[in-house]
Amino acid sequence: MLDRLKPAEGSKKRRRRAGRGPGSGIGKTCGRGANGQGARSGGGVRPGFEGGQMPLQRRLPKRGFTNIFRQEYSVVNLRDLARVPDVEIIDPDIMVKLRLARKGQRVKVLAVGDLNRPITVKTHKISATAAAKVEKAGGKVEII
């Protein structure tokens, strides 16, 4: 009966209305305490501010570096390629269309799972075990 649907008991909680008198439990100062920076509209301190003390993110030493030449790879397993129907040549564009890989990233094929039919795999990288499995199934591997 769609006309009798209603949420489960206790699942809907009423919104807290601050400043609606002493009986509400949060009247007068509305949960902001007494006067001060936190009580003002727009007041408060930025994240990480510790009252003038040297903040934690500046006390801790810097470590490592970011390699700006790093290449991101989408990982695709053989079991995912085995599920693709009626395609003899699988390349990164097809993998992106099938949502196996991300657009703009290079693709690396790994050997998780097995292939049961011959396919040609065009990819940026492939593990040695995965390449062996593809060739064992009668397929070919082409590195782009």
N, CA, C and O atoms as a GROMACS GRO file, in nm:
protein
  576
    1MET      N    1   0.084  -0.118   0.000
    1MET     CA    2   0.000   0.000   0.000
    1MET      C    3   0.088   0.124   0.000
    1MET      O    4   0.139   0.164   0.104
    2LEU      N    5   0.105   0.184  -0.117
    2LEU     CA    6   0.195   0.299  -0.129
    2LEU      C    7   0.147   0.421  -0.051
    2LEU      O    8   0.228   0.504  -0.011
    3ASP      N    9   0.016   0.431  -0.029
    3ASP     CA   10  -0.035   0.548   0.044
    3ASP      C   11  -0.009   0.538   0.194
    3ASP      O   12  -0.031   0.635   0.267
    4ARG      N   13   0.038   0.423   0.240
    4ARG     CA   14   0.063   0.406   0.384
    4ARG      C   15   0.212   0.400   0.418
    4ARG      O   16   0.249   0.372   0.532
    5LEU      N   17   0.298   0.425   0.317
    5LEU     CA   18   0.442   0.420   0.342
    5LEU      C   19   0.485   0.533   0.434
    5LEU      O   20   0.441   0.646   0.417
    6LYS      N   21   0.569   0.503   0.532
    6LYS     CA   22   0.629   0.608   0.613
    6LYS      C   23   0.762   0.558   0.666
    6LYS      O   24   0.786   0.437   0.673
    7PRO      N   25   0.851   0.650   0.703
    7PRO     CA   26   0.985   0.607   0.748
    7PRO      C   27   0.979   0.526   0.876
    7PRO      O   28   0.883   0.535   0.953
    8ALA      N   29   1.083   0.446   0.898
    8ALA     CA   30   1.090   0.360   1.016
    8ALA      C   31   1.088   0.445   1.143
    8ALA      O   32   1.135   0.559   1.143
    9GLU      N   33   1.034   0.390   1.248
    9GLU     CA   34   1.023   0.460   1.376
    9GLU      C   35   1.162   0.500   1.426
    9GLU      O   36   1.251   0.415   1.438
   10GLY      N   37   1.181   0.627   1.455
   10GLY     CA   38   1.308   0.675   1.510
   10GLY      C   39   1.413   0.710   1.405
   10GLY      O   40   1.522   0.754   1.440
   11SER      N   41   1.381   0.690   1.275
   11SER     CA   42   1.482   0.716   1.173
   11SER      C   43   1.487   0.863   1.134
   11SER      O   44   1.589   0.910   1.082
   12LYS      N   45   1.380   0.936   1.158
   12LYS     CA   46   1.376   1.078   1.124
   12LYS      C   47   1.386   1.159   1.253
   12LYS      O   48   1.304   1.145   1.344
   13LYS      N   49   1.489   1.246   1.260
   13LYS     CA   50   1.509   1.325   1.380
   13LYS      C   51   1.475   1.470   1.347
   13LYS      O   52   1.506   1.517   1.238
   14ARG      N   53   1.413   1.541   1.440
   14ARG     CA   54   1.376   1.680   1.416
   14ARG      C   55   1.499   1.769   1.417
   14ARG      O   56   1.595   1.743   1.490
   15ARG      N   57   1.496   1.874   1.334
   15ARG     CA   58   1.606   1.967   1.323
   15ARG      C   59   1.621   2.046   1.454
   15ARG      O   60   1.521   2.081   1.517
   16ARG      N   61   1.746   2.072   1.494
   16ARG     CA   62   1.772   2.148   1.616
   16ARG      C   63   1.752   2.297   1.587
   16ARG      O   64   1.819   2.353   1.500
   17ARG      N   65   1.660   2.362   1.660
   17ARG     CA   66   1.631   2.503   1.638
   17ARG      C   67   1.692   2.583   1.752
   17ARG      O   68   1.637   2.588   1.862
   18ALA      N   69   1.805   2.646   1.723
   18ALA     CA   70   1.876   2.720   1.826
   18ALA      C   71   1.810   2.855   1.850
   18ALA      O   72   1.752   2.914   1.758
   19GLY      N   73   1.818   2.904   1.973
   19GLY     CA   74   1.770   3.038   2.006
   19GLY      C   75   1.620   3.049   2.016
   19GLY      O   76   1.565   3.154   1.984
   20ARG      N   77   1.552   2.942   2.059
   20ARG     CA   78   1.406   2.946   2.068
   20ARG      C   79   1.360   2.933   2.214
   20ARG      O   80   1.263   2.864   2.245
   21GLY      N   81   1.431   3.001   2.302
   21GLY     CA   82   1.390   3.007   2.443
   21GLY      C   83   1.459   2.906   2.530
   21GLY      O   84   1.518   2.809   2.482
   22PRO      N   85   1.451   2.928   2.665
   22PRO     CA   86   1.522   2.843   2.761
   22PRO      C   87   1.471   2.698   2.762
   22PRO      O   88   1.546   2.607   2.798
   23GLY      N   89   1.346   2.677   2.724
   23GLY     CA   90   1.291   2.541   2.726
   23GLY      C   91   1.351   2.451   2.619
   23GLY      O   92   1.342   2.328   2.629
   24SER      N   93   1.411   2.510   2.518
   24SER     CA   94   1.465   2.429   2.408
   24SER      C   95   1.599   2.365   2.445
   24SER      O   96   1.643   2.271   2.379
   25GLY      N   97   1.663   2.415   2.550
   25GLY     CA   98   1.794   2.362   2.588
   25GLY      C   99   1.908   2.433   2.518
   25GLY      O  100   2.023   2.423   2.560
   26ILE      N  101   1.877   2.505   2.411
   26ILE     CA  102   1.980   2.583   2.342
   26ILE      C  103   1.923   2.720   2.306
   26ILE      O  104   1.923   2.760   2.190
   27GLY      N  105   1.876   2.792   2.407
   27GLY     CA  106   1.826   2.927   2.388
   27GLY      C  107   1.938   3.026   2.415
   27GLY      O  108   2.054   2.986   2.426
   28LYS      N  109   1.905   3.152   2.425
   28LYS     CA  110   1.998   3.263   2.455
   28LYS      C  111   2.125   3.261   2.372
   28LYS      O  112   2.127   3.319   2.264
   29THR      N  113   2.232   3.196   2.418
   29THR     CA  114   2.358   3.201   2.343
   29THR      C  115   2.365   3.095   2.232
   29THR      O  116   2.463   3.091   2.157
   30CYS      N  117   2.266   3.011   2.222
   30CYS     CA  118   2.250   2.915   2.112
   30CYS      C  119   2.367   2.817   2.097
   30CYS      O  120   2.401   2.780   1.985
   31GLY      N  121   2.427   2.776   2.206
   31GLY     CA  122   2.536   2.677   2.200
   31GLY      C  123   2.670   2.736   2.162
   31GLY      O  124   2.764   2.662   2.138
   32ARG      N  125   2.680   2.869   2.158
   32ARG     CA  126   2.808   2.933   2.122
   32ARG      C  127   2.888   2.973   2.244
   32ARG      O  128   2.995   3.033   2.230
   33GLY      N  129   2.841   2.943   2.361
   33GLY     CA  130   2.913   2.983   2.482
   33GLY      C  131   2.890   3.130   2.511
   33GLY      O  132   2.791   3.188   2.467
   34ALA      N  133   2.984   3.191   2.587
   34ALA     CA  134   2.971   3.333   2.620
   34ALA      C  135   3.033   3.415   2.508
   34ALA      O  136   3.043   3.368   2.394
   35ASN      N  137   3.076   3.538   2.538
   35ASN     CA  138   3.132   3.626   2.435
   35ASN      C  139   3.268   3.577   2.389
   35ASN      O  140   3.332   3.495   2.455
   36GLY      N  141   3.312   3.628   2.275
   36GLY     CA  142   3.443   3.591   2.224
   36GLY      C  143   3.438   3.568   2.074
   36GLY      O  144   3.334   3.585   2.010
   37GLN      N  145   3.553   3.528   2.019
   37GLN     CA  146   3.565   3.514   1.874
   37GLN      C  147   3.467   3.411   1.818
   37GLN      O  148   3.409   3.432   1.712
   38GLY      N  149   3.449   3.300   1.889
   38GLY     CA  150   3.361   3.194   1.841
   38GLY      C  151   3.214   3.229   1.848
   38GLY      O  152   3.132   3.165   1.782
   39ALA      N  153   3.178   3.331   1.930
   39ALA     CA  154   3.038   3.369   1.945
   39ALA      C  155   2.994   3.466   1.836
   39ALA      O  156   2.874   3.484   1.814
   40ARG      N  157   3.088   3.530   1.768
   40ARG     CA  158   3.055   3.631   1.669
   40ARG      C  159   3.014   3.566   1.536
   40ARG      O  160   3.054   3.454   1.505
   41SER      N  161   2.934   3.636   1.460
   41SER     CA  162   2.898   3.585   1.328
   41SER      C  163   3.019   3.597   1.237
   41SER      O  164   3.083   3.702   1.231
   42GLY      N  165   3.052   3.490   1.167
   42GLY     CA  166   3.172   3.489   1.084
   42GLY      C  167   3.297   3.469   1.164
   42GLY      O  168   3.407   3.469   1.108
   43GLY      N  169   3.284   3.451   1.294
   43GLY     CA  170   3.402   3.435   1.381
   43GLY      C  171   3.452   3.293   1.382
   43GLY      O  172   3.397   3.207   1.314
   44GLY      N  173   3.555   3.268   1.458
   44GLY     CA  174   3.616   3.136   1.465
   44GLY      C  175   3.754   3.141   1.406
   44GLY      O  176   3.792   3.240   1.345
   45VAL      N  177   3.829   3.035   1.424
   45VAL     CA  178   3.967   3.030   1.376
   45VAL      C  179   3.977   2.933   1.259
   45VAL      O  180   3.896   2.841   1.246
   46ARG      N  181   4.078   2.954   1.176
   46ARG     CA  182   4.095   2.869   1.058
   46ARG      C  183   4.138   2.728   1.101
   46ARG      O  184   4.189   2.712   1.212
   47PRO      N  185   4.119   2.628   1.018
   47PRO     CA  186   4.162   2.492   1.052
   47PRO      C  187   4.313   2.488   1.075
   47PRO      O  188   4.390   2.543   0.997
   48GLY      N  189   4.354   2.423   1.182
   48GLY     CA  190   4.497   2.409   1.211
   48GLY      C  191   4.551   2.519   1.301
   48GLY      O  192   4.665   2.510   1.346
   49PHE      N  193   4.473   2.625   1.327
   49PHE     CA  194   4.521   2.734   1.412
   49PHE      C  195   4.521   2.688   1.557
   49PHE      O  196   4.423   2.632   1.605
   50GLU      N  197   4.632   2.713   1.627
   50GLU     CA  198   4.646   2.667   1.765
   50GLU      C  199   4.670   2.783   1.861
   50GLU      O  200   4.746   2.771   1.957
   51GLY      N  201   4.606   2.896   1.834
   51GLY     CA  202   4.614   3.009   1.927
   51GLY      C  203   4.748   3.079   1.926
   51GLY      O  204   4.785   3.141   2.026
   52GLY      N  205   4.821   3.073   1.818
   52GLY     CA  206   4.951   3.141   1.811
   52GLY      C  207   5.066   3.045   1.834
   52GLY      O  208   5.179   3.074   1.795
   53GLN      N  209   5.039   2.931   1.896
   53GLN     CA  210   5.143   2.827   1.911
   53GLN      C  211   5.178   2.776   1.771
   53GLN      O  212   5.092   2.772   1.683
   54MET      N  213   5.304   2.736   1.752
   54MET     CA  214   5.345   2.685   1.621
   54MET      C  215   5.260   2.561   1.589
   54MET      O  216   5.267   2.462   1.662
   55PRO      N  217   5.180   2.565   1.483
   55PRO     CA  218   5.087   2.455   1.456
   55PRO      C  219   5.158   2.325   1.420
   55PRO      O  220   5.273   2.324   1.376
   56LEU      N  221   5.086   2.216   1.441
   56LEU     CA  222   5.143   2.083   1.422
   56LEU      C  223   5.198   2.063   1.282
   56LEU      O  224   5.306   2.006   1.266
   57GLN      N  225   5.126   2.110   1.180
   57GLN     CA  226   5.173   2.088   1.044
   57GLN      C  227   5.301   2.164   1.013
   57GLN      O  228   5.368   2.133   0.915
   58ARG      N  229   5.336   2.262   1.094
   58ARG     CA  230   5.464   2.332   1.076
   58ARG      C  231   5.571   2.278   1.170
   58ARG      O  232   5.690   2.297   1.144
   59ARG      N  233   5.531   2.210   1.279
   59ARG     CA  234   5.630   2.152   1.371
   59ARG      C  235   5.690   2.023   1.318
   59ARG      O  236   5.803   1.988   1.351
   60LEU      N  237   5.615   1.952   1.234
   60LEU     CA  238   5.662   1.823   1.184
   60LEU      C  239   5.754   1.842   1.064
   60LEU      O  240   5.733   1.934   0.985
   61PRO      N  241   5.856   1.758   1.049
   61PRO     CA  242   5.948   1.773   0.937
   61PRO      C  243   5.882   1.733   0.804
   61PRO      O  244   5.789   1.652   0.800
   62LYS      N  245   5.934   1.791   0.696
   62LYS     CA  246   5.886   1.755   0.563
   62LYS      C  247   5.959   1.629   0.518
   62LYS      O  248   6.078   1.612   0.546
   63ARG      N  249   5.887   1.539   0.450
   63ARG     CA  250   5.948   1.412   0.407
   63ARG      C  251   5.918   1.387   0.261
   63ARG      O  252   5.808   1.417   0.213
   64GLY      N  253   6.016   1.332   0.189
   64GLY     CA  254   5.993   1.283   0.054
   64GLY      C  255   5.974   1.392  -0.048
   64GLY      O  256   5.997   1.510  -0.021
   65PHE      N  257   5.931   1.352  -0.167
   65PHE     CA  258   5.907   1.445  -0.275
   65PHE      C  259   5.804   1.384  -0.370
   65PHE      O  260   5.775   1.264  -0.362
   66THR      N  261   5.751   1.466  -0.458
   66THR     CA  262   5.656   1.419  -0.558
   66THR      C  263   5.725   1.419  -0.693
   66THR      O  264   5.773   1.523  -0.739
   67ASN      N  265   5.729   1.304  -0.756
   67ASN     CA  266   5.791   1.291  -0.887
   67ASN      C  267   5.693   1.345  -0.991
   67ASN      O  268   5.587   1.287  -1.013
   68ILE      N  269   5.731   1.457  -1.056
   68ILE     CA  270   5.639   1.518  -1.151
   68ILE      C  271   5.631   1.442  -1.282
   68ILE      O  272   5.543   1.470  -1.364
   69PHE      N  273   5.720   1.346  -1.303
   69PHE     CA  274   5.720   1.267  -1.427
   69PHE      C  275   5.652   1.131  -1.408
   69PHE      O  276   5.655   1.048  -1.499
   70ARG      N  277   5.591   1.107  -1.291
   70ARG     CA  278   5.529   0.978  -1.262
   70ARG      C  279   5.417   0.949  -1.362
   70ARG      O  280   5.337   1.037  -1.395
   71GLN      N  281   5.412   0.826  -1.410
   71GLN     CA  282   5.306   0.782  -1.501
   71GLN      C  283   5.202   0.701  -1.423
   71GLN      O  284   5.237   0.604  -1.357
   72GLU      N  285   5.076   0.742  -1.431
   72GLU     CA  286   4.969   0.669  -1.365
   72GLU      C  287   4.920   0.559  -1.460
   72GLU      O  288   4.900   0.583  -1.579
   73TYR      N  289   4.900   0.440  -1.406
   73TYR     CA  290   4.850   0.328  -1.486
   73TYR      C  291   4.718   0.278  -1.431
   73TYR      O  292   4.700   0.267  -1.310
   74SER      N  293   4.625   0.248  -1.520
   74SER     CA  294   4.503   0.177  -1.482
   74SER      C  295   4.534   0.028  -1.492
   74SER      O  296   4.588  -0.018  -1.592
   75VAL      N  297   4.501  -0.045  -1.388
   75VAL     CA  298   4.530  -0.188  -1.386
   75VAL      C  299   4.408  -0.265  -1.436
   75VAL      O  300   4.297  -0.246  -1.387
   76VAL      N  301   4.430  -0.351  -1.535
   76VAL     CA  302   4.324  -0.435  -1.590
   76VAL      C  303   4.370  -0.580  -1.579
   76VAL      O  304   4.482  -0.613  -1.619
   77ASN      N  305   4.284  -0.666  -1.527
   77ASN     CA  306   4.318  -0.806  -1.511
   77ASN      C  307   4.267  -0.888  -1.629
   77ASN      O  308   4.173  -0.849  -1.698
   78LEU      N  309   4.330  -1.003  -1.651
   78LEU     CA  310   4.289  -1.091  -1.762
   78LEU      C  311   4.145  -1.138  -1.746
   78LEU      O  312   4.075  -1.156  -1.846
   79ARG      N  313   4.101  -1.159  -1.623
   79ARG     CA  314   3.962  -1.205  -1.603
   79ARG      C  315   3.862  -1.101  -1.654
   79ARG      O  316   3.753  -1.137  -1.700
   80ASP      N  317   3.900  -0.970  -1.646
   80ASP     CA  318   3.812  -0.866  -1.700
   80ASP      C  319   3.809  -0.872  -1.852
   80ASP      O  320   3.703  -0.854  -1.914
   81LEU      N  321   3.925  -0.898  -1.913
   81LEU     CA  322   3.931  -0.908  -2.060
   81LEU      C  323   3.858  -1.031  -2.110
   81LEU      O  324   3.802  -1.030  -2.220
   82ALA      N  325   3.858  -1.140  -2.030
   82ALA     CA  326   3.790  -1.264  -2.070
   82ALA      C  327   3.639  -1.244  -2.076
   82ALA      O  328   3.570  -1.314  -2.150
   83ARG      N  329   3.586  -1.148  -1.998
   83ARG     CA  330   3.442  -1.124  -1.994
   83ARG      C  331   3.393  -1.042  -2.113
   83ARG      O  332   3.273  -1.037  -2.141
   84VAL      N  333   3.486  -0.976  -2.185
   84VAL     CA  334   3.446  -0.890  -2.298
   84VAL      C  335   3.398  -0.980  -2.413
   84VAL      O  336   3.476  -1.060  -2.464
   85PRO      N  337   3.272  -0.966  -2.455
   85PRO     CA  338   3.220  -1.055  -2.560
   85PRO      C  339   3.249  -1.002  -2.701
   85PRO      O  340   3.253  -0.881  -2.723
   86ASP      N  341   3.268  -1.094  -2.795
   86ASP     CA  342   3.274  -1.065  -2.939
   86ASP      C  343   3.373  -0.957  -2.980
   86ASP      O  344   3.345  -0.879  -3.070
   87VAL      N  345   3.489  -0.953  -2.917
   87VAL     CA  346   3.593  -0.858  -2.957
   87VAL      C  347   3.724  -0.935  -2.970
   87VAL      O  348   3.768  -1.000  -2.875
   88GLU      N  349   3.788  -0.926  -3.088
   88GLU     CA  350   3.916  -0.996  -3.107
   88GLU      C  351   4.034  -0.909  -3.068
   88GLU      O  352   4.135  -0.960  -3.020
   89ILE      N  353   4.022  -0.776  -3.090
   89ILE     CA  354   4.131  -0.685  -3.057
   89ILE      C  355   4.085  -0.593  -2.944
   89ILE      O  356   3.988  -0.519  -2.959
   90ILE      N  357   4.156  -0.599  -2.832
   90ILE     CA  358   4.122  -0.515  -2.717
   90ILE      C  359   4.234  -0.414  -2.697
   90ILE      O  360   4.348  -0.450  -2.671
   91ASP      N  361   4.199  -0.285  -2.711
   91ASP     CA  362   4.298  -0.179  -2.691
   91ASP      C  363   4.247  -0.085  -2.580
   91ASP      O  364   4.134  -0.099  -2.535
   92PRO      N  365   4.330   0.012  -2.537
   92PRO     CA  366   4.290   0.100  -2.427
   92PRO      C  367   4.159   0.175  -2.450
   92PRO      O  368   4.085   0.200  -2.356
   93ASP      N  369   4.130   0.211  -2.576
   93ASP     CA  370   4.005   0.283  -2.604
   93ASP      C  371   3.883   0.195  -2.571
   93ASP      O  372   3.785   0.243  -2.515
   94ILE      N  373   3.891   0.069  -2.606
   94ILE     CA  374   3.781  -0.024  -2.576
   94ILE      C  375   3.771  -0.044  -2.425
   94ILE      O  376   3.661  -0.052  -2.370
   95MET      N  377   3.887  -0.054  -2.359
   95MET     CA  378   3.887  -0.071  -2.212
   95MET      C  379   3.822   0.048  -2.143
   95MET      O  380   3.751   0.032  -2.043
   96VAL      N  381   3.846   0.168  -2.194
   96VAL     CA  382   3.784   0.288  -2.136
   96VAL      C  383   3.634   0.285  -2.160
   96VAL      O  384   3.556   0.318  -2.070
   97LYS      N  385   3.591   0.245  -2.281
   97LYS     CA  386   3.448   0.236  -2.313
   97LYS      C  387   3.376   0.138  -2.221
   97LYS      O  388   3.263   0.161  -2.180
   98LEU      N  389   3.444   0.027  -2.190
   98LEU     CA  390   3.385  -0.076  -2.105
   98LEU      C  391   3.408  -0.049  -1.957
   98LEU      O  392   3.372  -0.130  -1.872
   99ARG      N  393   3.467   0.069  -1.927
   99ARG     CA  394   3.494   0.112  -1.790
   99ARG      C  395   3.590   0.020  -1.715
   99ARG      O  396   3.581   0.006  -1.593
  100LEU      N  397   3.681  -0.042  -1.788
  100LEU     CA  398   3.784  -0.124  -1.724
  100LEU      C  399   3.904  -0.036  -1.690
  100LEU      O  400   3.978  -0.066  -1.596
  101ALA      N  401   3.925   0.071  -1.765
  101ALA     CA  402   4.038   0.162  -1.743
  101ALA      C  403   3.986   0.305  -1.741
  101ALA      O  404   3.876   0.334  -1.786
  102ARG      N  405   4.070   0.394  -1.688
  102ARG     CA  406   4.033   0.534  -1.679
  102ARG      C  407   4.084   0.611  -1.800
  102ARG      O  408   4.192   0.583  -1.851
  103LYS      N  409   4.006   0.706  -1.845
  103LYS     CA  410   4.041   0.787  -1.961
  103LYS      C  411   4.164   0.872  -1.927
  103LYS      O  412   4.173   0.930  -1.819
  104GLY      N  413   4.259   0.878  -2.021
  104GLY     CA  414   4.377   0.961  -2.001
  104GLY      C  415   4.490   0.891  -1.928
  104GLY      O  416   4.599   0.947  -1.916
  105GLN      N  417   4.465   0.770  -1.877
  105GLN     CA  418   4.571   0.696  -1.808
  105GLN      C  419   4.622   0.585  -1.899
  105GLN      O  420   4.551   0.535  -1.986
  106ARG      N  421   4.749   0.548  -1.877
  106ARG     CA  422   4.803   0.433  -1.948
  106ARG      C  423   4.745   0.306  -1.886
  106ARG      O  424   4.690   0.310  -1.776
  107VAL      N  425   4.757   0.194  -1.957
  107VAL     CA  426   4.697   0.069  -1.911
  107VAL      C  427   4.803  -0.036  -1.890
  107VAL      O  428   4.891  -0.055  -1.975
  108LYS      N  429   4.795  -0.106  -1.776
  108LYS     CA  430   4.882  -0.220  -1.752
  108LYS      C  431   4.793  -0.343  -1.731
  108LYS      O  432   4.700  -0.338  -1.651
  109VAL      N  433   4.823  -0.451  -1.801
  109VAL     CA  434   4.745  -0.575  -1.790
  109VAL      C  435   4.818  -0.670  -1.697
  109VAL      O  436   4.937  -0.696  -1.715
  110LEU      N  437   4.745  -0.722  -1.598
  110LEU     CA  438   4.802  -0.818  -1.503
  110LEU      C  439   4.737  -0.954  -1.521
  110LEU      O  440   4.634  -0.967  -1.587
  111ALA      N  441   4.799  -1.058  -1.460
  111ALA     CA  442   4.763  -1.196  -1.491
  111ALA      C  443   4.659  -1.258  -1.398
  111ALA      O  444   4.657  -1.380  -1.383
  112VAL      N  445   4.574  -1.178  -1.335
  112VAL     CA  446   4.472  -1.235  -1.246
  112VAL      C  447   4.360  -1.293  -1.334
  112VAL      O  448   4.296  -1.220  -1.410
  113GLY      N  449   4.336  -1.422  -1.322
  113GLY     CA  450   4.234  -1.488  -1.403
  113GLY      C  451   4.294  -1.556  -1.525
  113GLY      O  452   4.415  -1.554  -1.546
  114ASP      N  453   4.206  -1.616  -1.606
  114ASP     CA  454   4.251  -1.690  -1.725
  114ASP      C  455   4.172  -1.648  -1.848
  114ASP      O  456   4.061  -1.596  -1.837
  115LEU      N  457   4.232  -1.670  -1.964
  115LEU     CA  458   4.164  -1.646  -2.092
  115LEU      C  459   4.123  -1.780  -2.151
  115LEU      O  460   4.196  -1.878  -2.141
  116ASN      N  461   4.003  -1.783  -2.212
  116ASN     CA  462   3.956  -1.908  -2.271
  116ASN      C  463   3.942  -1.899  -2.422
  116ASN      O  464   3.893  -1.992  -2.486
  117ARG      N  465   3.986  -1.786  -2.482
  117ARG     CA  466   3.978  -1.768  -2.628
  117ARG      C  467   4.092  -1.678  -2.673
  117ARG      O  468   4.144  -1.601  -2.593
  118PRO      N  469   4.129  -1.688  -2.799
  118PRO     CA  470   4.241  -1.605  -2.847
  118PRO      C  471   4.196  -1.461  -2.871
  118PRO      O  472   4.097  -1.436  -2.939
  119ILE      N  473   4.271  -1.366  -2.815
  119ILE     CA  474   4.246  -1.225  -2.839
  119ILE      C  475   4.379  -1.153  -2.859
  119ILE      O  476   4.483  -1.200  -2.814
  120THR      N  477   4.374  -1.039  -2.926
  120THR     CA  478   4.492  -0.955  -2.940
  120THR      C  479   4.480  -0.842  -2.839
  120THR      O  480   4.381  -0.768  -2.840
  121VAL      N  481   4.580  -0.828  -2.752
  121VAL     CA  482   4.577  -0.726  -2.648
  121VAL      C  483   4.677  -0.617  -2.684
  121VAL      O  484   4.797  -0.643  -2.692
  122LYS      N  485   4.628  -0.495  -2.706
  122LYS     CA  486   4.715  -0.380  -2.728
  122LYS      C  487   4.715  -0.299  -2.599
  122LYS      O  488   4.610  -0.251  -2.555
  123THR      N  489   4.832  -0.283  -2.538
  123THR     CA  490   4.841  -0.216  -2.409
  123THR      C  491   4.975  -0.145  -2.394
  123THR      O  492   5.068  -0.169  -2.471
  124HIS      N  493   4.982  -0.059  -2.295
  124HIS     CA  494   5.107   0.014  -2.270
  124HIS      C  495   5.208  -0.073  -2.197
  124HIS      O  496   5.328  -0.067  -2.223
  125LYS      N  497   5.158  -0.156  -2.102
  125LYS     CA  498   5.245  -0.246  -2.027
  125LYS      C  499   5.168  -0.374  -1.998
  125LYS      O  500   5.045  -0.373  -1.990
  126ILE      N  501   5.242  -0.484  -1.983
  126ILE     CA  502   5.178  -0.610  -1.948
  126ILE      C  503   5.279  -0.692  -1.869
  126ILE      O  504   5.398  -0.690  -1.900
  127SER      N  505   5.233  -0.764  -1.768
  127SER     CA  506   5.324  -0.847  -1.691
  127SER      C  507   5.363  -0.970  -1.773
  127SER      O  508   5.289  -1.012  -1.862
  128ALA      N  509   5.479  -1.025  -1.743
  128ALA     CA  510   5.529  -1.141  -1.818
  128ALA      C  511   5.433  -1.259  -1.808
  128ALA      O  512   5.411  -1.330  -1.905
  129THR      N  513   5.375  -1.279  -1.688
  129THR     CA  514   5.282  -1.391  -1.668
  129THR      C  515   5.156  -1.370  -1.752
  129THR      O  516   5.104  -1.464  -1.811
  130ALA      N  517   5.106  -1.245  -1.756
  130ALA     CA  518   4.986  -1.216  -1.834
  130ALA      C  519   5.012  -1.238  -1.982
  130ALA      O  520   4.928  -1.293  -2.053
  131ALA      N  521   5.129  -1.194  -2.030
  131ALA     CA  522   5.164  -1.212  -2.172
  131ALA      C  523   5.169  -1.360  -2.207
  131ALA      O  524   5.123  -1.402  -2.313
  132ALA      N  525   5.226  -1.440  -2.115
  132ALA     CA  526   5.236  -1.584  -2.138
  132ALA      C  527   5.096  -1.647  -2.145
  132ALA      O  528   5.072  -1.735  -2.228
  133LYS      N  529   5.005  -1.603  -2.059
  133LYS     CA  530   4.868  -1.658  -2.059
  133LYS      C  531   4.793  -1.622  -2.188
  133LYS      O  532   4.719  -1.704  -2.242
  134VAL      N  533   4.814  -1.499  -2.236
  134VAL     CA  534   4.747  -1.455  -2.359
  134VAL      C  535   4.795  -1.539  -2.477
  134VAL      O  536   4.715  -1.585  -2.558
  135GLU      N  537   4.928  -1.560  -2.485
  135GLU     CA  538   4.984  -1.638  -2.595
  135GLU      C  539   4.949  -1.786  -2.584
  135GLU      O  540   4.933  -1.854  -2.686
  136LYS      N  541   4.936  -1.837  -2.461
  136LYS     CA  542   4.896  -1.976  -2.440
  136LYS      C  543   4.753  -1.999  -2.490
  136LYS      O  544   4.720  -2.107  -2.540
  137ALA      N  545   4.669  -1.895  -2.477
  137ALA     CA  546   4.530  -1.906  -2.525
  137ALA      C  547   4.520  -1.886  -2.676
  137ALA      O  548   4.412  -1.895  -2.734
  138GLY      N  549   4.634  -1.859  -2.740
  138GLY     CA  550   4.635  -1.843  -2.886
  138GLY      C  551   4.627  -1.698  -2.931
  138GLY      O  552   4.608  -1.671  -3.050
  139GLY      N  553   4.641  -1.605  -2.838
  139GLY     CA  554   4.632  -1.464  -2.873
  139GLY      C  555   4.766  -1.400  -2.894
  139GLY      O  556   4.869  -1.467  -2.890
  140LYS      N  557   4.766  -1.266  -2.916
  140LYS     CA  558   4.889  -1.192  -2.936
  140LYS      C  559   4.890  -1.072  -2.843
  140LYS      O  560   4.785  -1.023  -2.801
  141VAL      N  561   5.013  -1.024  -2.810
  141VAL     CA  562   5.031  -0.906  -2.727
  141VAL      C  563   5.106  -0.801  -2.807
  141VAL      O  564   5.210  -0.829  -2.866
  142GLU      N  565   5.051  -0.678  -2.810
  142GLU     CA  566   5.120  -0.567  -2.876
  142GLU      C  567   5.137  -0.453  -2.777
  142GLU      O  568   5.040  -0.405  -2.719
  143ILE      N  569   5.262  -0.411  -2.758
  143ILE     CA  570   5.290  -0.299  -2.670
  143ILE      C  571   5.280  -0.169  -2.752
  143ILE      O  572   5.341  -0.156  -2.858
  144ILE      N  573   5.202  -0.076  -2.701
  144ILE     CA  574   5.180   0.051  -2.773
  144ILE      C  575   5.299   0.144  -2.746
  144ILE      O  576   5.302   0.256  -2.796
   0.00000   0.00000   0.00000
